[in-house]
Amino acid sequence: MTMTLPVLAWGFALLSAAVAVIVASALRSRILTLLILAWMAFAAGLALSGWLADISHLPPRMLRLAFAGFVLTLALGLSRYVLALAAQPVGWLVGAQAFRILVEVLLHGAYTAGLAPVHLTWSGRNFDIVTGVTALALAPCAGRLSRRALAAWNAMGLAFLIWVVGVAVLSFPTPFQRLTPDNLWIVQFPYVWLPTVLVPAAILGHIALFRKLGTRPMSETGESTVR
């Protein structure tokens, strides 16, 4: 089924807003909530102004914005503020990554509508749908899984995410581009929220789960479950 451009735009906008609200609520910090809203408004403003569409600079402005979002996400993930997120039940942390199913559906819709290159979808080089589907399947029993199993699943999800980010970077028009067609649709609003909101949210979720697993006391057998 081919999605229309208005449906795609509303889909990306509403999903990004919903994910941001969920993350902000879980972090339980008014300051972070305001910062998240400010970051979303900042990215949207740059896209709407056309500033991100200028690819004459190296690195391109879009990649600089995405990298800034990654650095901020990493800083948040390594800070004490993420402990509120890590305090969520393990089933919540695993299940929350199921939002990536909707991301992949929207990405496929963007491809069929002529926006996104095929290699960013499950029809190309993107395998992140596996993370979303397994998150949905594992969430109900995640609290009974061993730390080793949870860490393996979390590492797999993070690896798939890093892979598709690499695919996106290699399809951006720079001297290092290796994949075509160009991945320029993300410089537009609301698609700019894919690399600046949805991807950082997924990364933060993985970091939170790793931190939860890293601070959980081990049982005498070394394979206790997480609650």
Sequence and secondary structure as in RCSB ss.txt:
>XXXX:A:sequence
MTMTLPVLAWGFALLSAAVAVIVASALRSRILTLLILAWMAFAAGLALSGWLADISHLPPRMLRLAFAGFVLTLA
LGLSRYVLALAAQPVGWLVGAQAFRILVEVLLHGAYTAGLAPVHLTWSGRNFDIVTGVTALALAPCAGRLSRRAL
AAWNAMGLAFLIWVVGVAVLSFPTPFQRLTPDNLWIVQFPYVWLPTVLVPAAILGHIALFRKLGTRPMSETGEST
VR
>XXXX:A:secstr
    HHHHHHHHHHHHHHHHHHHHHHHT HHHHHHHHHHHHHHHHHHHHTGGG   SSS HHHHHHHHHHHHHHH
HHTSGGGHHHHTS HHHHHHGGGHHHHHHHHHHHHHHTTSS GGGSTTTT  THHHHHHHHHHGGGGGGSBHHHH
HHHHHHHHHHHHHHHHHHHHTSSSTT  SSS   GGGSTTTTHIIIIIHHHHHHHHHHHHHHHHHS   TTS  B
  
